[in-house]
Amino acid sequence: MEMVKLHLIMEIVSDRLEMHKNVAAQRDNWNHLLLTSVNMITLSASTMLALAATSTTSSGAPLMALKVSSTILFMAATGILAVMNKFQPSQLAEEQRNAARLFKQLNGELRTKVSLRNANEFEVTEAMERVLALDKAYPLPLLGTMLDKFPHKIEPAVWWPQRKKKHHWKEVGDNKNNSNNGWDSRLEGEMKAIVKAVRKKDMAEYTRLSRKALNLNKVLAVSGPLLTGLAAIGSACLGCVNGSWPVMFGVVGGALACVVNTVEHGGQVGMVFELYRSLIGFFKLMEESIQQNLREKDLHRRENGELFEIKVALQLGKSLEELRQFSSSTQNDFASKLF
């Protein structure tokens, strides 16, 4: 019965995987289409305003038509940008890509468990909790449960449930060090050095970078609608006041708005922030995994030491020899070579 439950969960995971892949593609299309549309609207409005300013006909109809059309387009661009900057389509797409990758990873782990041995009740419960944790970490709806795109405090992405002190890793094959489940003082010291480096270097660096990306995104998100709003005011005031400032506001403001939008959404600054946030979560998960194993006094309740060392080394982009050299090195280096 437990195997049947695990196969059922695998089917649900496969469905979630396809769902998140499709939504990621959809939201990536939103980003490209909205950016192209807003820039075209803004440039068209700026061109109309420039033509209206150079109009010398005695009749005011052409001037009024160009002026009204330009104002409407600038107001439309301001509204679209305000919504676009609120939802950050590039960041939404990155969230769904991360979710698809993690569901694919979970599906592979479940297939491996099914192929190696019979499932037990704990593994079924753990698989269900992981599915629900992923649903919570990367919600599909845009309203209500959407992740805050401009958080006051930078928190790592957390896509795993609270870890429980229960392991049955001693079932996985025989090993030469069965008496201590592959663990010794050298490996424990190695893992402690990895945790220290991950916390002080890798996580600190990506927290700093994510803060910079977030601050840049905040400035750009405010600047875009502000510039198109000023351009709309300039367009509305054309012909009503003396001076050249309405034309300057409209044409220059529109041109600057296009530049700002291209940097923000073409450069996908929101996606970069989400990428850094996910990397912090990756290192936090590694730290928790290592600390949980080290806190467990019963060696046979830990993950197998040899397998765990290989997993950590590959996650950091290192060979076993490089991992051991890193733990004995006195240099204050980053733990990961992969990122």
N, C-alpha and C positions, 0 to 999 in steps of 0.2 A: 504493500500500500504506500509506503514512503517513496518508493521508486516512481510509482504512478504520480504522486504529488509533485515530485521533482520534475518529471517530464511535463506536467501541466504548467509549472512555473516557467520552464524553458520556453514553452509556447507563448506564454504571456510576455516574456522578455523579448522574444523574437518580434512580436507584434509591436512592442514599445520601441524597439530599435528602428523598425521601418517608419513608425510614426514620427519619431524625432528626426530622422533623416529627411523625410518629406517636409516637415515644418522648417528645418534649417535651410533647405533649398528655397522654400517660399519666402522666408524672411531675408535671405540674402538677395533675392530678386527685388524685394521691396526696397532694400537699400539702394541698389543700382538704379531702379526705375524712378524712385522719388528724387534721388540726387540729380539725375539727368533732367527730370521735369522741372524741378525748382530752379535750377540754373538757367534753363531755357526761358522760363517765365520771367526771371529776374533780368536777364539780358534783353529780352524783348521789351520789357517795361522801360528799361534804361534807354534803349534805342528810340522808343516812341517819345519819351520825354525830351531827348535831344532834338528830335525832329520838330516837336512842338515848339521848342525854344527858338528854333531857327525859322519858324513860319512867319512870313511877312505879308500874307494875304490880308486883304481888307476885311474879308468875312471872318467871323470868329468861329464858324462851325468846324473847320478842320482843326483849329487849335484846341477847341473844346473836346472834340472827339478823341484826339490823341492824348490830351490831358486826362480825361476820364478813364480811358482804357488803361493808361499807364498806372493810374492810382489803383484801379481795381486789381490789376496784376500784382502790384507791389503788396496790396493787402492780402491777396490770396497766397502769395509767397510767404508772407509773415505767418499766417495761420498754419500753413503746411509745415513750415520749419519749426514752429512751436510744438506741434504734435510729434514731428519726427525727432526733435531733440529730446522730448520727454521719453519716448519709447526706445530710442537708440537701436535701429534695426540691425546694425552690424554686431552689436553686443548681443541682441536677441538670437541672431544666427549662430554666434559663437557658443552661447549657452546650449543650444540644441545640438550643435556638433559635438560638444563635450558629452552631453547626455547620450548621444548615439554611440560614441566611442566606449563609454563606460558600460552601457547595456550590452554592447558586443563583447566587452571583456568579461562581464558577468556570465553571459551565455557560454563563452568558451570555458570558464571555470566550472560551470555546472556540467557541461558535457564531459570534461575531464573527470569529475567526481563520479559521474554515472558509469564511465568506461572502466574506472579503476576498482570500484567496490560498490556494495549495496549502500544506499543512503540510510541515514538514521533520522530520528525526529528532530534532533538539534540542527542538522544541516538543512532540513526543510524549513524550519522556523527562521534560521539565519538567512536563507535565500529570500524568503518573503520580506523580512525586515530590510534587506538590501534593496529590493525593488521599491519598497515604500520610501526608503531614504532617498533614493534617486529621484522619485516623483516629487518629493518635497524640495530637493536641492535645485531641480531644473523644471519648474512648472511650465505647462503648456499654455494656459490662459494668459491673455494680455492684461486683463482687468482683475483686480482683487488680490491675486496671489503672485503677481509679477514681481521679480526681484527689483530692489531699489537700485536705480542706475547711478544715483549720486549719493552714496551713503556718507554719513558724517564720520563713521569710523570704518576703517578698512578691515574686513574680516575675511579669512580664507574660505574658499568654497568647501563645504562639508557634504559629501555625498555618501557617507557610510553611517550605519547605525552605531549606537554606543556599544563598544566592545565588551564582551562578556568573558569571564575567566573560565572558559571551558574549551579544551582542545582535545582532540583524539589523534594527533599527528603520528603517534607511535604505530598506528596501523599501516603507515605508508612504507612498505618494503622493509627489508633488513638492512642494517648498516653496520660498519665495523665498530662503531663506538656505541653499541646499543645500550651499554651500561649508563651512559650519560646523555643519550639521545643526540650525539654530535656536538654537544656543548663542552667548552673548557674555559679556563681563565683567559686564554689568549683571545678567543672569540668574543667573550663578554667585554673585554677591554676594547676590542675593535669596534663593537657596536656602540659602546659609550662614547668613543671618539667621534663616530659618525653622527650621533645625536647632537653632540656639542657643536660640531662644525655646521650641521644643518640649521640649528637654531640661531647661531651667532653670525653666520655668513650668508647662507643661501636664503633663508626665510627673511632675514633682515634686508638683504639686497632687493628681493622682489617686492617686499612691502614698500621700500623707498621708491622703486620704479613705478609701482601701481599708484602710489600717492601722486607722483608727478603726472602720470597719465590722467588720473582723475581730475587734478587741478586744471590741466590743459583743456580737458573735455568740458569742464564747467565754464571756463572762459569762452570757449568757442560756442557752446550751446546758448549762452546769453548774447554773444556778439552777433550771430547770424540774424535772428529775428529783430534785434535792435537796429541793425543797419538797414534792413528792408523796411522797418517801421519808419525810420527817419526818411528813407527814400520816398515812402508813400506820403509823408507830410510835405516834403519838398515838391512832389508832383501835384498835390492838391493846392499848394500855394502859388503855383506857376501862373503868372498873369495877374495875380491879385495883389502882389506886393512889388515894390521896386527893389532892384538889386539882382545879383546873380546867384544868391545862396540857394534858392529852390532848385535850380539846375544842378548846382554842385552837390546838394544833398541827394538828389535823385540819381544822377549819373555815377558819381563817385561812390555813393553809398551802395548802389546796385552792384558795381564792379567789385567792391570790397566784400560784399555779402557772398558773391560767387566764389571768391578766393577762400573765405572762411568756411563755407559749406564743403568745398572740395577738400580742404585740409581735414575737416572733422569727419565727414562721411566717406569721402574718397580714400582718405588715409586710414579710415576705420579705427579712430582713436578709442571708441567704446569697446571694440573687439580686443584691442591691445590691453586695456584695463582688465577685461574679463580673462584674458589669457594669463596675465600676471596673477590674478586672484586664484585661478585654477592651479597654477604652479605652487603658490603658497599652500593650497590645500593638499597638493601632492606630497610636499615635504612634511606637512603636519601629519598626514596619514602614516608616512614612513616613521616619523618620530613616535607616534602613538603605538604603532606595531612593535617597534624595537623595545620601547619602555614596558609594554605589557609583557613581552617575553622575559625581559630582565627581572621584572617584579615577581614573576612566578618562581617560587622556590623549588617546586617539584619539576625536575628537568623533563620528565616524561609528559608533562602537561604543556610544555612549550612546543612550538613548531620545531621540526627537526633542524638541528644546528647547521648541518652541511647544506641542506636545501635552502634554509633561510639566508645563509651567507651568499649563495649564488644569486638568489632573488634580489637581495639588496645591492649586490655588485652590478648586476645588469640594469637595475632601475636607475643607478647613478651613472651608468655608461662606463663602467670600469671592469677590468678583468679582476680575478681573485688576487693575483699578485699585486696589482695596483691598489686594490682595496686594503691589503695588508700593509703595504708600504705607506699608504696615506695615514693609517691609524698610528703608525710608529713615527711619522714625520712630525717635526716641531714647527713646520711652516704653517702659517695661518691661511690656508687655502680654502676654496670652495669645495664642498663635498661632491657636487655633481659635475660631471663633464658633459652630460647630455644636454642640459639647458644653460 
